[in-house]
Amino acid sequence: MLLLVFNFQILVLAGREDLQFRKKTEGEARVTAEQACFLSCTDDGIPIIGEIPGVKGCFAGTGHSCWGILNGPTTGAALSKLILDGREQVVDLSSFTAARFVAARKG
């Protein structure tokens, strides 16, 4: 199950695999929407993998389009190393930074 939590509201982005989910979060937050087959894409077609600029400790691995099912395991491995060890070990993530969108908007 893929969740997006913002402002104490939960958006369920992928399925209902965990039927106990509602019980686990009861009273903590409200599910505002549910959607299956979420196809996340970025403006430039390159996924975002890494820490979100300006939000310390927030990491993302998204925007793979239809290739997420194939690239998900490597993305997860790369993110886990980055989060746990504080550095890239699996692949060079510099091309996948979300900062490229921040820089483009400032320019």
Stockholm file with secondary structure:
# STOCKHOLM 1.0

chainA/1-107         MLLLVFNFQILVLAGREDLQFRKKTEGEARVTAEQACFLSCTDDGIPIIGEIPGVKGCFAGTGHSCWGILNGPTTGAALSKLILDGREQVVDLSSFTAARFVAARKG
#=GR chainA/1-107 SS CCEEEETTEEEECSCCCCTTHHHHHTTTCEEEEECSSCCCBCTTSCCEEEECTTSTTCEEEECBGGGHHHHHHHHHHHHHHHHHHSSCCSSCCGGGCTHHHHHHHHC
#=GC SS_cons         CCEEEETTEEEECSCCCCTTHHHHHTTTCEEEEECSSCCCBCTTSCCEEEECTTSTTCEEEECBGGGHHHHHHHHHHHHHHHHHHSSCCSSCCGGGCTHHHHHHHHC
//
